[in-house]
Amino acid sequence: MALTITCPVCGKRNGYEFKYGGEEKGPRPEEKDLNPQAWCEYVHMNKCVAGVQEEWWFHKDGCGSWFTILRDTTTNLEQEKKEAKK
Ligand SMILES: [Zn+2]
């Protein structure tokens, strides 16, 4: 099944319009007390989850937005995101 991605600006579109930006890893580490090993792990090490993971996508052939989605890596299907509690 072809990958479809829901852009927050343009709506549901064909996955070929997007560029994968990697796993969502949380905020960038603080530079204070950051050593090369910790930086290398943040940049290069991935969880490679077999299941649902949050990941970054760029709408390269559309509006130019960066955003995150939840995707099941075993089925390539986007999962509905639950809104964060306020
Ligand atoms: Zn878009």
PDB file of the backbone (N, CA, C, O) and the ligand in Angstrom, with CONECT records:
HET     ZN  A 101       1
ATOM      1  N   MET A   1       0.857  -1.188   0.000  1.00  0.00           N
ATOM      2  CA  MET A   1       0.000   0.000   0.000  1.00  0.00           C
ATOM      3  C   MET A   1       0.890   1.234   0.000  1.00  0.00           C
ATOM      4  O   MET A   1       1.895   1.289   0.709  1.00  0.00           O
ATOM      5  N   ALA A   2       0.515   2.208  -0.793  1.00  0.00           N
ATOM      6  CA  ALA A   2       1.306   3.436  -0.893  1.00  0.00           C
ATOM      7  C   ALA A   2       1.167   4.261   0.384  1.00  0.00           C
ATOM      8  O   ALA A   2       0.103   4.323   1.000  1.00  0.00           O
ATOM      9  N   LEU A   3       2.248   4.876   0.747  1.00  0.00           N
ATOM     10  CA  LEU A   3       2.263   5.723   1.934  1.00  0.00           C
ATOM     11  C   LEU A   3       1.538   7.029   1.647  1.00  0.00           C
ATOM     12  O   LEU A   3       1.809   7.697   0.649  1.00  0.00           O
ATOM     13  N   THR A   4       0.621   7.381   2.526  1.00  0.00           N
ATOM     14  CA  THR A   4      -0.007   8.703   2.469  1.00  0.00           C
ATOM     15  C   THR A   4       0.323   9.409   3.776  1.00  0.00           C
ATOM     16  O   THR A   4       0.397   8.788   4.836  1.00  0.00           O
ATOM     17  N   ILE A   5       0.518  10.715   3.677  1.00  0.00           N
ATOM     18  CA  ILE A   5       0.889  11.516   4.836  1.00  0.00           C
ATOM     19  C   ILE A   5      -0.058  12.704   4.915  1.00  0.00           C
ATOM     20  O   ILE A   5      -0.403  13.310   3.901  1.00  0.00           O
ATOM     21  N   THR A   6      -0.473  13.025   6.141  1.00  0.00           N
ATOM     22  CA  THR A   6      -1.370  14.169   6.339  1.00  0.00           C
ATOM     23  C   THR A   6      -0.551  15.385   6.752  1.00  0.00           C
ATOM     24  O   THR A   6      -0.062  15.473   7.878  1.00  0.00           O
ATOM     25  N   CYS A   7      -0.414  16.316   5.823  1.00  0.00           N
ATOM     26  CA  CYS A   7       0.269  17.583   6.113  1.00  0.00           C
ATOM     27  C   CYS A   7      -0.711  18.467   6.890  1.00  0.00           C
ATOM     28  O   CYS A   7      -1.890  18.524   6.539  1.00  0.00           O
ATOM     29  N   PRO A   8      -0.248  19.157   7.939  1.00  0.00           N
ATOM     30  CA  PRO A   8      -1.164  20.003   8.708  1.00  0.00           C
ATOM     31  C   PRO A   8      -1.696  21.189   7.899  1.00  0.00           C
ATOM     32  O   PRO A   8      -2.719  21.767   8.265  1.00  0.00           O
ATOM     33  N   VAL A   9      -1.029  21.555   6.821  1.00  0.00           N
ATOM     34  CA  VAL A   9      -1.470  22.680   5.991  1.00  0.00           C
ATOM     35  C   VAL A   9      -2.281  22.189   4.794  1.00  0.00           C
ATOM     36  O   VAL A   9      -3.354  22.724   4.513  1.00  0.00           O
ATOM     37  N   CYS A  10      -1.777  21.167   4.082  1.00  0.00           N
ATOM     38  CA  CYS A  10      -2.360  20.730   2.799  1.00  0.00           C
ATOM     39  C   CYS A  10      -3.311  19.545   2.910  1.00  0.00           C
ATOM     40  O   CYS A  10      -4.070  19.280   1.977  1.00  0.00           O
ATOM     41  N   GLY A  11      -3.286  18.832   4.024  1.00  0.00           N
ATOM     42  CA  GLY A  11      -4.151  17.660   4.165  1.00  0.00           C
ATOM     43  C   GLY A  11      -3.448  16.387   3.717  1.00  0.00           C
ATOM     44  O   GLY A  11      -2.225  16.356   3.580  1.00  0.00           O
ATOM     45  N   LYS A  12      -4.237  15.329   3.488  1.00  0.00           N
ATOM     46  CA  LYS A  12      -3.705  14.012   3.151  1.00  0.00           C
ATOM     47  C   LYS A  12      -3.188  14.004   1.717  1.00  0.00           C
ATOM     48  O   LYS A  12      -3.921  14.337   0.786  1.00  0.00           O
ATOM     49  N   ARG A  13      -1.915  13.620   1.540  1.00  0.00           N
ATOM     50  CA  ARG A  13      -1.288  13.634   0.214  1.00  0.00           C
ATOM     51  C   ARG A  13      -0.443  12.381   0.020  1.00  0.00           C
ATOM     52  O   ARG A  13      -0.162  11.653   0.972  1.00  0.00           O
ATOM     53  N   ASN A  14      -0.043  12.140  -1.221  1.00  0.00           N
ATOM     54  CA  ASN A  14       0.815  11.005  -1.570  1.00  0.00           C
ATOM     55  C   ASN A  14       2.181  11.166  -0.899  1.00  0.00           C
ATOM     56  O   ASN A  14       2.732  12.266  -0.854  1.00  0.00           O
ATOM     57  N   GLY A  15       2.714  10.075  -0.386  1.00  0.00           N
ATOM     58  CA  GLY A  15       3.987  10.103   0.320  1.00  0.00           C
ATOM     59  C   GLY A  15       5.167  10.553  -0.519  1.00  0.00           C
ATOM     60  O   GLY A  15       6.178  10.993   0.028  1.00  0.00           O
ATOM     61  N   TYR A  16       5.060  10.451  -1.839  1.00  0.00           N
ATOM     62  CA  TYR A  16       6.160  10.875  -2.705  1.00  0.00           C
ATOM     63  C   TYR A  16       6.381  12.383  -2.676  1.00  0.00           C
ATOM     64  O   TYR A  16       7.422  12.859  -3.130  1.00  0.00           O
ATOM     65  N   GLU A  17       5.425  13.137  -2.154  1.00  0.00           N
ATOM     66  CA  GLU A  17       5.578  14.592  -2.065  1.00  0.00           C
ATOM     67  C   GLU A  17       6.443  15.012  -0.877  1.00  0.00           C
ATOM     68  O   GLU A  17       6.777  16.189  -0.737  1.00  0.00           O
ATOM     69  N   PHE A  18       6.809  14.047  -0.017  1.00  0.00           N
ATOM     70  CA  PHE A  18       7.463  14.380   1.247  1.00  0.00           C
ATOM     71  C   PHE A  18       8.875  13.809   1.327  1.00  0.00           C
ATOM     72  O   PHE A  18       9.214  12.852   0.631  1.00  0.00           O
ATOM     73  N   LYS A  19       9.684  14.412   2.185  1.00  0.00           N
ATOM     74  CA  LYS A  19      11.018  13.899   2.489  1.00  0.00           C
ATOM     75  C   LYS A  19      11.046  13.519   3.970  1.00  0.00           C
ATOM     76  O   LYS A  19      10.623  14.283   4.837  1.00  0.00           O
ATOM     77  N   TYR A  20      11.553  12.321   4.229  1.00  0.00           N
ATOM     78  CA  TYR A  20      11.653  11.826   5.601  1.00  0.00           C
ATOM     79  C   TYR A  20      12.715  12.605   6.355  1.00  0.00           C
ATOM     80  O   TYR A  20      13.797  12.855   5.824  1.00  0.00           O
ATOM     81  N   GLY A  21      12.417  12.990   7.584  1.00  0.00           N
ATOM     82  CA  GLY A  21      13.355  13.788   8.376  1.00  0.00           C
ATOM     83  C   GLY A  21      13.897  13.076   9.594  1.00  0.00           C
ATOM     84  O   GLY A  21      14.623  13.678  10.385  1.00  0.00           O
ATOM     85  N   GLY A  22      13.560  11.797   9.767  1.00  0.00           N
ATOM     86  CA  GLY A  22      14.102  11.040  10.887  1.00  0.00           C
ATOM     87  C   GLY A  22      13.126  10.933  12.052  1.00  0.00           C
ATOM     88  O   GLY A  22      12.048  11.526  12.063  1.00  0.00           O
ATOM     89  N   GLU A  23      13.562  10.147  13.026  1.00  0.00           N
ATOM     90  CA  GLU A  23      12.740   9.934  14.214  1.00  0.00           C
ATOM     91  C   GLU A  23      12.687  11.198  15.060  1.00  0.00           C
ATOM     92  O   GLU A  23      13.645  11.969  15.109  1.00  0.00           O
ATOM     93  N   GLU A  24      11.567  11.395  15.719  1.00  0.00           N
ATOM     94  CA  GLU A  24      11.457  12.475  16.700  1.00  0.00           C
ATOM     95  C   GLU A  24      12.268  12.053  17.924  1.00  0.00           C
ATOM     96  O   GLU A  24      12.004  11.007  18.518  1.00  0.00           O
ATOM     97  N   LYS A  25      13.255  12.868  18.299  1.00  0.00           N
ATOM     98  CA  LYS A  25      14.150  12.500  19.398  1.00  0.00           C
ATOM     99  C   LYS A  25      14.059  13.451  20.576  1.00  0.00           C
ATOM    100  O   LYS A  25      14.859  13.362  21.507  1.00  0.00           O
ATOM    101  N   GLY A  26      13.116  14.340  20.550  1.00  0.00           N
ATOM    102  CA  GLY A  26      12.997  15.282  21.654  1.00  0.00           C
ATOM    103  C   GLY A  26      13.906  16.476  21.449  1.00  0.00           C
ATOM    104  O   GLY A  26      14.525  16.623  20.395  1.00  0.00           O
ATOM    105  N   PRO A  27      13.984  17.324  22.453  1.00  0.00           N
ATOM    106  CA  PRO A  27      14.772  18.552  22.300  1.00  0.00           C
ATOM    107  C   PRO A  27      16.261  18.280  22.146  1.00  0.00           C
ATOM    108  O   PRO A  27      16.782  17.283  22.645  1.00  0.00           O
ATOM    109  N   ARG A  28      16.929  19.179  21.449  1.00  0.00           N
ATOM    110  CA  ARG A  28      18.378  19.096  21.248  1.00  0.00           C
ATOM    111  C   ARG A  28      19.076  19.178  22.608  1.00  0.00           C
ATOM    112  O   ARG A  28      18.663  19.976  23.449  1.00  0.00           O
ATOM    113  N   PRO A  29      20.127  18.373  22.852  1.00  0.00           N
ATOM    114  CA  PRO A  29      20.797  18.408  24.154  1.00  0.00           C
ATOM    115  C   PRO A  29      21.423  19.777  24.431  1.00  0.00           C
ATOM    116  O   PRO A  29      21.845  20.480  23.513  1.00  0.00           O
ATOM    117  N   GLU A  30      21.473  20.132  25.695  1.00  0.00           N
ATOM    118  CA  GLU A  30      22.118  21.388  26.099  1.00  0.00           C
ATOM    119  C   GLU A  30      23.611  21.299  25.787  1.00  0.00           C
ATOM    120  O   GLU A  30      24.238  20.258  25.983  1.00  0.00           O
ATOM    121  N   GLU A  31      24.167  22.407  25.298  1.00  0.00           N
ATOM    122  CA  GLU A  31      25.599  22.406  24.956  1.00  0.00           C
ATOM    123  C   GLU A  31      26.486  22.319  26.178  1.00  0.00           C
ATOM    124  O   GLU A  31      27.599  21.798  26.109  1.00  0.00           O
ATOM    125  N   LYS A  32      25.995  22.830  27.302  1.00  0.00           N
ATOM    126  CA  LYS A  32      26.771  22.776  28.538  1.00  0.00           C
ATOM    127  C   LYS A  32      26.952  21.308  28.935  1.00  0.00           C
ATOM    128  O   LYS A  32      25.983  20.553  29.009  1.00  0.00           O
ATOM    129  N   ASP A  33      28.171  20.923  29.182  1.00  0.00           N
ATOM    130  CA  ASP A  33      28.517  19.551  29.593  1.00  0.00           C
ATOM    131  C   ASP A  33      28.237  18.500  28.517  1.00  0.00           C
ATOM    132  O   ASP A  33      28.178  17.309  28.825  1.00  0.00           O
ATOM    133  N   LEU A  34      28.066  18.918  27.267  1.00  0.00           N
ATOM    134  CA  LEU A  34      27.822  17.948  26.193  1.00  0.00           C
ATOM    135  C   LEU A  34      29.158  17.410  25.678  1.00  0.00           C
ATOM    136  O   LEU A  34      30.034  18.180  25.283  1.00  0.00           O
ATOM    137  N   ASN A  35      29.305  16.095  25.687  1.00  0.00           N
ATOM    138  CA  ASN A  35      30.545  15.500  25.183  1.00  0.00           C
ATOM    139  C   ASN A  35      30.289  14.891  23.796  1.00  0.00           C
ATOM    140  O   ASN A  35      29.137  14.678  23.418  1.00  0.00           O
ATOM    141  N   PRO A  36      31.353  14.614  23.046  1.00  0.00           N
ATOM    142  CA  PRO A  36      31.179  14.089  21.688  1.00  0.00           C
ATOM    143  C   PRO A  36      30.366  12.802  21.626  1.00  0.00           C
ATOM    144  O   PRO A  36      29.593  12.611  20.687  1.00  0.00           O
ATOM    145  N   GLN A  37      30.523  11.926  22.595  1.00  0.00           N
ATOM    146  CA  GLN A  37      29.782  10.656  22.572  1.00  0.00           C
ATOM    147  C   GLN A  37      28.274  10.895  22.724  1.00  0.00           C
ATOM    148  O   GLN A  37      27.469  10.282  22.024  1.00  0.00           O
ATOM    149  N   ALA A  38      27.905  11.789  23.642  1.00  0.00           N
ATOM    150  CA  ALA A  38      26.478  12.080  23.838  1.00  0.00           C
ATOM    151  C   ALA A  38      25.892  12.743  22.593  1.00  0.00           C
ATOM    152  O   ALA A  38      24.759  12.449  22.211  1.00  0.00           O
ATOM    153  N   TRP A  39      26.656  13.635  21.957  1.00  0.00           N
ATOM    154  CA  TRP A  39      26.184  14.289  20.740  1.00  0.00           C
ATOM    155  C   TRP A  39      26.027  13.274  19.608  1.00  0.00           C
ATOM    156  O   TRP A  39      25.037  13.303  18.878  1.00  0.00           O
ATOM    157  N   CYS A  40      26.993  12.388  19.467  1.00  0.00           N
ATOM    158  CA  CYS A  40      26.956  11.351  18.429  1.00  0.00           C
ATOM    159  C   CYS A  40      25.730  10.448  18.626  1.00  0.00           C
ATOM    160  O   CYS A  40      25.060  10.086  17.659  1.00  0.00           O
ATOM    161  N   GLU A  41      25.446  10.093  19.864  1.00  0.00           N
ATOM    162  CA  GLU A  41      24.274   9.245  20.120  1.00  0.00           C
ATOM    163  C   GLU A  41      22.985   9.975  19.770  1.00  0.00           C
ATOM    164  O   GLU A  41      22.065   9.372  19.217  1.00  0.00           O
ATOM    165  N   TYR A  42      22.906  11.268  20.083  1.00  0.00           N
ATOM    166  CA  TYR A  42      21.698  12.034  19.769  1.00  0.00           C
ATOM    167  C   TYR A  42      21.502  12.119  18.257  1.00  0.00           C
ATOM    168  O   TYR A  42      20.387  11.943  17.766  1.00  0.00           O
ATOM    169  N   VAL A  43      22.571  12.384  17.520  1.00  0.00           N
ATOM    170  CA  VAL A  43      22.469  12.611  16.075  1.00  0.00           C
ATOM    171  C   VAL A  43      22.287  11.304  15.294  1.00  0.00           C
ATOM    172  O   VAL A  43      21.452  11.231  14.392  1.00  0.00           O
ATOM    173  N   HIS A  44      23.065  10.277  15.639  1.00  0.00           N
ATOM    174  CA  HIS A  44      23.138   9.092  14.778  1.00  0.00           C
ATOM    175  C   HIS A  44      22.376   7.861  15.260  1.00  0.00           C
ATOM    176  O   HIS A  44      22.006   7.020  14.442  1.00  0.00           O
ATOM    177  N   MET A  45      22.135   7.733  16.544  1.00  0.00           N
ATOM    178  CA  MET A  45      21.511   6.509  17.044  1.00  0.00           C
ATOM    179  C   MET A  45      19.998   6.612  16.955  1.00  0.00           C
ATOM    180  O   MET A  45      19.407   7.595  17.402  1.00  0.00           O
ATOM    181  N   ASN A  46      19.374   5.595  16.377  1.00  0.00           N
ATOM    182  CA  ASN A  46      17.922   5.559  16.219  1.00  0.00           C
ATOM    183  C   ASN A  46      17.361   4.330  16.908  1.00  0.00           C
ATOM    184  O   ASN A  46      18.052   3.324  17.073  1.00  0.00           O
ATOM    185  N   LYS A  47      16.096   4.422  17.309  1.00  0.00           N
ATOM    186  CA  LYS A  47      15.457   3.284  17.981  1.00  0.00           C
ATOM    187  C   LYS A  47      15.030   2.222  16.981  1.00  0.00           C
ATOM    188  O   LYS A  47      14.991   1.041  17.326  1.00  0.00           O
ATOM    189  N   CYS A  48      14.711   2.607  15.758  1.00  0.00           N
ATOM    190  CA  CYS A  48      14.263   1.669  14.708  1.00  0.00           C
ATOM    191  C   CYS A  48      13.128   0.774  15.215  1.00  0.00           C
ATOM    192  O   CYS A  48      13.208  -0.453  15.159  1.00  0.00           O
ATOM    193  N   VAL A  49      12.101   1.404  15.696  1.00  0.00           N
ATOM    194  CA  VAL A  49      10.954   0.705  16.276  1.00  0.00           C
ATOM    195  C   VAL A  49      10.225  -0.109  15.213  1.00  0.00           C
ATOM    196  O   VAL A  49      10.004   0.370  14.101  1.00  0.00           O
ATOM    197  N   ALA A  50       9.850  -1.346  15.560  1.00  0.00           N
ATOM    198  CA  ALA A  50       8.954  -2.131  14.707  1.00  0.00           C
ATOM    199  C   ALA A  50       7.557  -1.909  15.241  1.00  0.00           C
ATOM    200  O   ALA A  50       7.064  -2.692  16.052  1.00  0.00           O
ATOM    201  N   GLY A  51       6.919  -0.848  14.792  1.00  0.00           N
ATOM    202  CA  GLY A  51       5.610  -0.470  15.297  1.00  0.00           C
ATOM    203  C   GLY A  51       5.425   1.020  15.112  1.00  0.00           C
ATOM    204  O   GLY A  51       5.978   1.603  14.179  1.00  0.00           O
ATOM    205  N   VAL A  52       4.658   1.640  15.982  1.00  0.00           N
ATOM    206  CA  VAL A  52       4.329   3.064  15.835  1.00  0.00           C
ATOM    207  C   VAL A  52       5.457   3.925  16.399  1.00  0.00           C
ATOM    208  O   VAL A  52       5.889   3.746  17.538  1.00  0.00           O
ATOM    209  N   GLN A  53       5.917   4.855  15.582  1.00  0.00           N
ATOM    210  CA  GLN A  53       6.918   5.808  16.043  1.00  0.00           C
ATOM    211  C   GLN A  53       6.543   7.206  15.548  1.00  0.00           C
ATOM    212  O   GLN A  53       5.861   7.359  14.535  1.00  0.00           O
ATOM    213  N   GLU A  54       7.005   8.224  16.286  1.00  0.00           N
ATOM    214  CA  GLU A  54       6.807   9.610  15.862  1.00  0.00           C
ATOM    215  C   GLU A  54       8.005  10.006  15.014  1.00  0.00           C
ATOM    216  O   GLU A  54       9.149   9.749  15.389  1.00  0.00           O
ATOM    217  N   GLU A  55       7.746  10.630  13.872  1.00  0.00           N
ATOM    218  CA  GLU A  55       8.831  10.977  12.967  1.00  0.00           C
ATOM    219  C   GLU A  55       8.561  12.299  12.244  1.00  0.00           C
ATOM    220  O   GLU A  55       7.420  12.736  12.098  1.00  0.00           O
ATOM    221  N   TRP A  56       9.652  12.913  11.801  1.00  0.00           N
ATOM    222  CA  TRP A  56       9.601  14.200  11.114  1.00  0.00           C
ATOM    223  C   TRP A  56       9.473  14.003   9.609  1.00  0.00           C
ATOM    224  O   TRP A  56      10.093  13.106   9.037  1.00  0.00           O
ATOM    225  N   TRP A  57       8.661  14.850   8.969  1.00  0.00           N
ATOM    226  CA  TRP A  57       8.501  14.846   7.523  1.00  0.00           C
ATOM    227  C   TRP A  57       8.500  16.280   7.013  1.00  0.00           C
ATOM    228  O   TRP A  57       8.056  17.198   7.703  1.00  0.00           O
ATOM    229  N   PHE A  58       9.003  16.462   5.795  1.00  0.00           N
ATOM    230  CA  PHE A  58       9.073  17.768   5.142  1.00  0.00           C
ATOM    231  C   PHE A  58       8.234  17.716   3.871  1.00  0.00           C
ATOM    232  O   PHE A  58       8.426  16.826   3.043  1.00  0.00           O
ATOM    233  N   HIS A  59       7.313  18.650   3.705  1.00  0.00           N
ATOM    234  CA  HIS A  59       6.470  18.655   2.511  1.00  0.00           C
ATOM    235  C   HIS A  59       7.217  19.385   1.394  1.00  0.00           C
ATOM    236  O   HIS A  59       6.965  20.560   1.130  1.00  0.00           O
ATOM    237  N   LYS A  60       8.133  18.676   0.745  1.00  0.00           N
ATOM    238  CA  LYS A  60       9.038  19.275  -0.246  1.00  0.00           C
ATOM    239  C   LYS A  60       8.326  19.692  -1.529  1.00  0.00           C
ATOM    240  O   LYS A  60       8.713  20.686  -2.143  1.00  0.00           O
ATOM    241  N   ASP A  61       7.300  18.963  -1.949  1.00  0.00           N
ATOM    242  CA  ASP A  61       6.573  19.315  -3.174  1.00  0.00           C
ATOM    243  C   ASP A  61       5.243  19.996  -2.850  1.00  0.00           C
ATOM    244  O   ASP A  61       4.295  19.940  -3.633  1.00  0.00           O
ATOM    245  N   GLY A  62       5.192  20.632  -1.693  1.00  0.00           N
ATOM    246  CA  GLY A  62       3.952  21.291  -1.286  1.00  0.00           C
ATOM    247  C   GLY A  62       4.262  22.607  -0.596  1.00  0.00           C
ATOM    248  O   GLY A  62       4.883  23.499  -1.174  1.00  0.00           O
ATOM    249  N   CYS A  63       3.823  22.713   0.639  1.00  0.00           N
ATOM    250  CA  CYS A  63       3.886  23.988   1.348  1.00  0.00           C
ATOM    251  C   CYS A  63       5.235  24.262   2.009  1.00  0.00           C
ATOM    252  O   CYS A  63       5.466  25.380   2.471  1.00  0.00           O
ATOM    253  N   GLY A  64       6.138  23.269   2.069  1.00  0.00           N
ATOM    254  CA  GLY A  64       7.451  23.505   2.679  1.00  0.00           C
ATOM    255  C   GLY A  64       7.449  23.428   4.193  1.00  0.00           C
ATOM    256  O   GLY A  64       8.367  23.935   4.838  1.00  0.00           O
ATOM    257  N   SER A  65       6.430  22.800   4.776  1.00  0.00           N
ATOM    258  CA  SER A  65       6.345  22.689   6.237  1.00  0.00           C
ATOM    259  C   SER A  65       7.087  21.459   6.751  1.00  0.00           C
ATOM    260  O   SER A  65       7.130  20.421   6.090  1.00  0.00           O
ATOM    261  N   TRP A  66       7.670  21.593   7.941  1.00  0.00           N
ATOM    262  CA  TRP A  66       8.191  20.466   8.714  1.00  0.00           C
ATOM    263  C   TRP A  66       7.169  20.147   9.787  1.00  0.00           C
ATOM    264  O   TRP A  66       6.643  21.060  10.424  1.00  0.00           O
ATOM    265  N   PHE A  67       6.873  18.869  10.002  1.00  0.00           N
ATOM    266  CA  PHE A  67       5.888  18.469  11.009  1.00  0.00           C
ATOM    267  C   PHE A  67       6.147  17.020  11.382  1.00  0.00           C
ATOM    268  O   PHE A  67       6.910  16.325  10.710  1.00  0.00           O
ATOM    269  N   THR A  68       5.509  16.566  12.454  1.00  0.00           N
ATOM    270  CA  THR A  68       5.659  15.172  12.872  1.00  0.00           C
ATOM    271  C   THR A  68       4.343  14.429  12.667  1.00  0.00           C
ATOM    272  O   THR A  68       3.257  15.002  12.754  1.00  0.00           O
ATOM    273  N   ILE A  69       4.481  13.129  12.392  1.00  0.00           N
ATOM    274  CA  ILE A  69       3.326  12.234  12.323  1.00  0.00           C
ATOM    275  C   ILE A  69       3.659  10.973  13.115  1.00  0.00           C
ATOM    276  O   ILE A  69       4.813  10.743  13.474  1.00  0.00           O
ATOM    277  N   LEU A  70       2.646  10.165  13.381  1.00  0.00           N
ATOM    278  CA  LEU A  70       2.848   8.833  13.940  1.00  0.00           C
ATOM    279  C   LEU A  70       2.655   7.848  12.799  1.00  0.00           C
ATOM    280  O   LEU A  70       1.628   7.869  12.120  1.00  0.00           O
ATOM    281  N   ARG A  71       3.648   6.979  12.587  1.00  0.00           N
ATOM    282  CA  ARG A  71       3.563   5.999  11.504  1.00  0.00           C
ATOM    283  C   ARG A  71       3.922   4.635  12.042  1.00  0.00           C
ATOM    284  O   ARG A  71       4.876   4.483  12.804  1.00  0.00           O
ATOM    285  N   ASP A  72       3.141   3.634  11.633  1.00  0.00           N
ATOM    286  CA  ASP A  72       3.467   2.252  11.987  1.00  0.00           C
ATOM    287  C   ASP A  72       4.474   1.755  10.966  1.00  0.00           C
ATOM    288  O   ASP A  72       4.151   1.644   9.784  1.00  0.00           O
ATOM    289  N   THR A  73       5.681   1.455  11.402  1.00  0.00           N
ATOM    290  CA  THR A  73       6.746   1.070  10.475  1.00  0.00           C
ATOM    291  C   THR A  73       6.537  -0.315   9.888  1.00  0.00           C
ATOM    292  O   THR A  73       7.170  -0.662   8.890  1.00  0.00           O
ATOM    293  N   THR A  74       5.657  -1.116  10.489  1.00  0.00           N
ATOM    294  CA  THR A  74       5.423  -2.465   9.957  1.00  0.00           C
ATOM    295  C   THR A  74       4.359  -2.470   8.867  1.00  0.00           C
ATOM    296  O   THR A  74       4.351  -3.360   8.017  1.00  0.00           O
ATOM    297  N   THR A  75       3.458  -1.486   8.880  1.00  0.00           N
ATOM    298  CA  THR A  75       2.391  -1.432   7.876  1.00  0.00           C
ATOM    299  C   THR A  75       2.529  -0.218   6.961  1.00  0.00           C
ATOM    300  O   THR A  75       1.869  -0.152   5.925  1.00  0.00           O
ATOM    301  N   ASN A  76       3.366   0.730   7.324  1.00  0.00           N
ATOM    302  CA  ASN A  76       3.565   1.982   6.591  1.00  0.00           C
ATOM    303  C   ASN A  76       2.311   2.849   6.611  1.00  0.00           C
ATOM    304  O   ASN A  76       2.129   3.696   5.736  1.00  0.00           O
ATOM    305  N   LEU A  77       1.449   2.648   7.596  1.00  0.00           N
ATOM    306  CA  LEU A  77       0.223   3.435   7.703  1.00  0.00           C
ATOM    307  C   LEU A  77       0.367   4.499   8.786  1.00  0.00           C
ATOM    308  O   LEU A  77       0.910   4.252   9.862  1.00  0.00           O
ATOM    309  N   GLU A  78      -0.134   5.685   8.469  1.00  0.00           N
ATOM    310  CA  GLU A  78      -0.120   6.776   9.425  1.00  0.00           C
ATOM    311  C   GLU A  78      -1.155   6.501  10.510  1.00  0.00           C
ATOM    312  O   GLU A  78      -2.245   6.008  10.221  1.00  0.00           O
ATOM    313  N   GLN A  79      -0.820   6.816  11.738  1.00  0.00           N
ATOM    314  CA  GLN A  79      -1.732   6.653  12.866  1.00  0.00           C
ATOM    315  C   GLN A  79      -2.262   8.019  13.279  1.00  0.00           C
ATOM    316  O   GLN A  79      -1.583   9.035  13.127  1.00  0.00           O
ATOM    317  N   GLU A  80      -3.470   8.030  13.798  1.00  0.00           N
ATOM    318  CA  GLU A  80      -4.035   9.299  14.255  1.00  0.00           C
ATOM    319  C   GLU A  80      -3.300   9.768  15.507  1.00  0.00           C
ATOM    320  O   GLU A  80      -3.038   8.992  16.427  1.00  0.00           O
ATOM    321  N   LYS A  81      -2.977  11.059  15.514  1.00  0.00           N
ATOM    322  CA  LYS A  81      -2.265  11.647  16.653  1.00  0.00           C
ATOM    323  C   LYS A  81      -3.275  12.163  17.655  1.00  0.00           C
ATOM    324  O   LYS A  81      -4.222  12.863  17.296  1.00  0.00           O
ATOM    325  N   LYS A  82      -3.069  11.816  18.903  1.00  0.00           N
ATOM    326  CA  LYS A  82      -3.935  12.364  19.939  1.00  0.00           C
ATOM    327  C   LYS A  82      -3.358  13.705  20.378  1.00  0.00           C
ATOM    328  O   LYS A  82      -2.147  13.853  20.543  1.00  0.00           O
ATOM    329  N   GLU A  83      -4.242  14.671  20.561  1.00  0.00           N
ATOM    330  CA  GLU A  83      -3.792  16.005  20.974  1.00  0.00           C
ATOM    331  C   GLU A  83      -3.207  15.954  22.371  1.00  0.00           C
ATOM    332  O   GLU A  83      -3.691  15.222  23.233  1.00  0.00           O
ATOM    333  N   ALA A  84      -2.159  16.739  22.587  1.00  0.00           N
ATOM    334  CA  ALA A  84      -1.536  16.811  23.911  1.00  0.00           C
ATOM    335  C   ALA A  84      -2.504  17.469  24.901  1.00  0.00           C
ATOM    336  O   ALA A  84      -3.233  18.404  24.571  1.00  0.00           O
ATOM    337  N   LYS A  85      -2.478  16.942  26.119  1.00  0.00           N
ATOM    338  CA  LYS A  85      -3.334  17.535  27.150  1.00  0.00           C
ATOM    339  C   LYS A  85      -2.757  18.867  27.587  1.00  0.00           C
ATOM    340  O   LYS A  85      -1.541  19.040  27.667  1.00  0.00           O
ATOM    341  N   LYS A  86      -3.640  19.796  27.865  1.00  0.00           N
ATOM    342  CA  LYS A  86      -3.181  21.131  28.281  1.00  0.00           C
ATOM    343  C   LYS A  86      -3.255  21.273  29.791  1.00  0.00           C
ATOM    344  O   LYS A  86      -2.911  22.325  30.330  1.00  0.00           O
TER     345      LYS A  86
HETATM  346 ZN    ZN A 101       1.874  20.856   3.008  1.00  0.00          ZN2+
END
